[in-house]
Amino acid sequence: MKFFDLHIHSEPDIYKRKYSVDSLNKELYDNNSFGVYKSHSITTISNTNNFNNLFGSVVLNSTQGGLSLETLYNMIQSTKKPFIIWLPTINKIFLNIKNNKINMSPVEISENGKIKDEIKSIIKFCGENNLPIATGHSKKDEIFKVIKICKEENAKLIITHPFYRLTNFSINELTFISELYENIYFECCILMGLDNFDSIKKDIQLINTIGSKRVFVSSDLGQINNCKVSEGYRWYKNQLVNCFGIDDNIINDLFYYTPKKILLGEN
């Protein structure tokens, strides 16, 4: 079983992680799989340039240049590999959830109900360079506005863990979103299933409603006290097969072919 995980955490980060970049790449290599290394605190593009099974990312947090388009131009010139751009994960609403225990300045994508011009420029950059942009920890009302801009700029958009409490989308809302623009993709997170089995039930509804060509599975793993990424995928597959009867063709799409297409533009 191989997978293409678009959402893995490793050292360095704001939290202690299970993996170093070397150990993460080795696990992916041993499983004939690939992954995107995400850090809340640093851009990971230079960290992954010399690894065959790892790709990098930028999160638009204050420690990674915030909403600076210049930073992204520098990043794309520093690599021959595609990468993911996440909208900020450290914003005011997330800091409130964490009781302001994270020592990082928040970055907001909207002001007075309007998406900032910097975000519009970044989405345009993503569309021009065929780089996926992910919603990060954006609020639900912000995401609807971002979708409109992505459609205008023909940018690939990933709806990050849509059932997380920051957004808590309903299946009806996600179905509506899928009909707004065909270049939107929806993430199902193994981590959320490990925390709460009801999350997998929502994943199944999403898969059955929207389909495995636009829904994909990522792990969001790398936490010290959680299982390895490869173990997480095996566990999640067992749930899909044994509890819900999902067949191998759909699982192959969810785990490998759809996320690969999102990042690399190929099956």
C-alpha positions in Angstrom: 0.0 0.0 0.0 1.5 3.3 -1.1 0.3 6.8 -0.3 1.0 10.5 -1.2 0.5 12.4 2.1 0.1 16.1 1.6 0.1 17.0 5.3 2.9 15.6 7.6 4.6 17.3 10.5 8.3 17.0 11.4 11.0 18.8 13.3 11.6 21.7 13.5 8.2 23.1 14.4 6.5 25.0 17.3 5.6 21.6 18.8 7.9 18.6 19.5 7.6 16.2 16.6 8.1 12.4 16.1 10.2 12.8 13.0 13.4 14.5 11.8 13.4 15.2 8.0 15.8 12.2 7.5 13.6 9.8 9.5 10.4 10.9 7.8 12.0 10.5 4.3 13.2 7.1 5.3 9.7 5.9 6.4 8.2 7.2 3.2 11.0 5.5 1.1 10.5 2.2 3.0 6.8 2.4 2.1 7.2 3.4 -1.5 5.4 6.6 -0.6 5.7 10.4 -0.7 4.8 13.3 1.5 4.7 17.0 2.0 6.5 18.3 5.2 4.5 21.1 6.9 5.8 23.2 9.7 3.9 26.0 11.5 7.2 27.8 12.2 9.6 27.4 9.1 9.3 27.1 5.4 10.3 23.5 4.5 11.3 23.8 0.9 15.1 24.0 1.4 14.8 21.2 4.0 13.3 18.8 1.4 15.2 19.7 -1.8 17.7 16.9 -1.4 15.1 14.2 -0.6 13.4 12.1 -3.3 10.3 11.2 -1.3 9.6 14.6 0.4 8.2 17.8 -0.9 8.2 21.2 1.0 5.7 23.8 1.9 5.2 27.4 3.0 2.7 28.4 5.7 1.9 32.1 5.6 2.7 32.6 9.3 4.7 35.5 10.7 7.9 33.5 11.0 7.7 32.4 7.3 7.3 35.9 5.9 3.6 36.3 6.5 1.7 37.6 3.5 4.9 38.5 1.6 4.7 37.7 -2.1 8.4 38.4 -2.4 9.1 35.5 0.0 7.1 33.2 -2.3 9.1 34.4 -5.4 12.3 33.6 -3.5 11.0 30.1 -2.6 10.0 29.2 -6.1 13.4 30.2 -7.4 15.1 28.0 -4.7 13.6 24.7 -5.9 12.7 22.6 -8.9 10.0 20.8 -7.0 6.4 21.9 -6.5 5.2 22.8 -3.0 2.0 23.7 -1.1 1.2 27.1 0.2 -1.0 27.1 3.3 -2.9 30.2 4.4 -2.0 31.2 8.0 -2.4 28.6 10.7 -1.5 31.0 13.5 -4.2 33.5 13.6 -6.3 35.1 16.4 -9.0 32.5 16.4 -6.4 29.6 16.7 -4.5 31.4 19.4 -7.7 31.8 21.3 -8.3 28.0 21.1 -4.7 27.4 22.4 -5.2 30.0 25.1 -2.5 32.3 23.6 0.2 29.8 24.6 1.9 29.9 21.2 4.7 32.6 21.0 4.0 33.8 17.5 2.3 36.9 16.1 -1.1 36.1 14.4 -1.5 36.7 10.7 -5.0 37.5 9.4 -6.2 37.1 5.7 -9.1 39.5 6.0 -9.8 42.9 7.4 -13.2 44.5 8.0 -14.8 41.5 6.2 -12.7 41.7 3.1 -9.9 39.5 1.9 -6.6 41.4 2.0 -5.0 42.4 -1.3 -1.9 40.5 -0.4 -3.9 37.3 -0.3 -5.4 38.1 -3.7 -1.8 38.5 -5.1 -0.7 35.3 -3.5 -3.6 33.4 -5.0 -2.8 34.9 -8.4 0.8 33.7 -7.9 -0.5 30.2 -7.2 -2.6 30.1 -10.3 0.2 31.3 -12.5 2.6 28.7 -11.1 0.2 25.8 -10.7 0.8 25.6 -7.0 -1.9 24.4 -4.7 -3.0 26.7 -1.9 -4.6 25.3 1.3 -7.0 27.0 3.6 -5.0 26.4 6.8 -6.9 27.7 9.8 -9.0 30.2 8.0 -12.6 30.9 9.1 -15.6 29.6 7.2 -16.7 33.0 5.9 -13.1 33.7 4.7 -13.0 30.4 2.9 -16.0 31.2 0.8 -14.4 34.5 -0.2 -11.1 32.8 -1.0 -12.9 30.3 -3.2 -14.3 33.1 -5.4 -10.7 34.5 -5.9 -9.3 31.1 -6.6 -11.9 30.6 -9.3 -11.0 33.9 -10.9 -7.3 33.1 -10.9 -7.7 29.4 -11.8 -5.8 28.4 -8.6 -6.0 24.9 -7.1 -7.5 25.1 -3.6 -7.4 22.5 -0.8 -10.1 22.7 1.9 -8.0 21.8 4.9 -9.6 19.4 7.4 -13.1 20.7 6.8 -14.6 19.0 9.9 -12.2 20.7 12.3 -13.9 22.9 14.8 -12.6 26.1 13.3 -14.9 25.6 10.3 -16.9 22.5 11.0 -18.5 22.4 7.5 -21.6 20.4 6.9 -21.7 17.9 4.0 -24.3 20.1 2.3 -22.0 23.1 2.5 -19.1 21.1 1.1 -21.2 19.7 -1.7 -22.3 23.3 -2.5 -18.6 24.3 -2.5 -17.7 21.5 -4.9 -20.2 22.8 -7.4 -18.8 26.3 -7.3 -15.5 25.4 -8.9 -14.0 22.2 -10.2 -10.4 22.9 -9.0 -11.3 22.6 -5.3 -10.1 19.5 -3.3 -11.2 18.2 0.1 -9.0 16.8 2.7 -9.9 13.9 5.1 -7.5 13.7 8.0 -6.4 10.4 9.6 -5.5 12.3 12.8 -9.1 13.4 13.2 -10.3 9.9 12.7 -7.9 8.7 15.4 -9.3 11.3 17.8 -12.9 10.7 17.0 -14.4 7.9 14.9 -17.4 10.1 14.0 -15.0 12.0 11.9 -14.5 9.0 9.6 -18.3 8.7 9.2 -18.2 12.3 7.9 -15.3 11.4 5.6 -17.3 8.6 4.1 -20.3 10.9 3.5 -17.9 13.3 1.8 -16.3 10.6 -0.3 -19.6 9.2 -1.4 -21.1 12.6 -2.2 -18.2 14.3 -4.0 -16.1 11.4 -5.1 -12.5 10.2 -4.8 -11.3 12.3 -7.7 -11.7 15.4 -5.6 -11.5 14.1 -2.0 -8.2 12.7 -0.7 -6.7 11.4 2.6 -3.8 12.9 4.4 -2.4 12.0 7.8 -1.8 15.4 9.6 0.5 13.1 11.8 3.9 13.6 13.3 2.9 14.2 16.9 5.1 12.6 19.5 2.3 10.6 21.1 0.6 9.4 17.9 1.4 6.5 15.6 3.7 6.7 12.6 2.3 8.0 9.3 2.5 4.6 7.6 0.7 3.0 10.6 -2.0 5.7 10.4 -2.7 4.9 6.8 -2.9 1.2 7.5 -5.3 1.8 10.3 -7.4 4.2 8.2 -7.6 1.7 5.3 -8.8 -1.0 7.7 -11.6 1.3 8.8 -12.6 2.1 5.2 -12.6 -1.6 4.2 -13.9 -3.3 7.3 -16.4 -0.8 8.5 -17.6 0.8 5.3 -16.7 -1.6 2.4 -14.7 0.9 0.4 -13.0 -0.9 -2.5 -9.4 -0.7 -3.5 -9.8 1.5 -6.5 -11.3 4.2 -4.4 -8.7 3.8 -1.7 -5.9 4.1 -4.3 -7.4 7.4 -5.5 -7.9 8.7 -1.9 -4.4 7.7 -0.7 -2.3 8.2 -3.8 -3.6 9.3 -7.2 -5.7 12.3 -6.2 -3.2 13.9 -3.9 -0.4 13.2 -6.4 -2.4 15.0 -9.1 -3.1 17.9 -6.8 0.7 18.5 -6.2 2.2 17.3 -9.4 -0.6 17.7 -11.9 -0.4 14.1 -13.0 -2.0 10.7 -12.2 
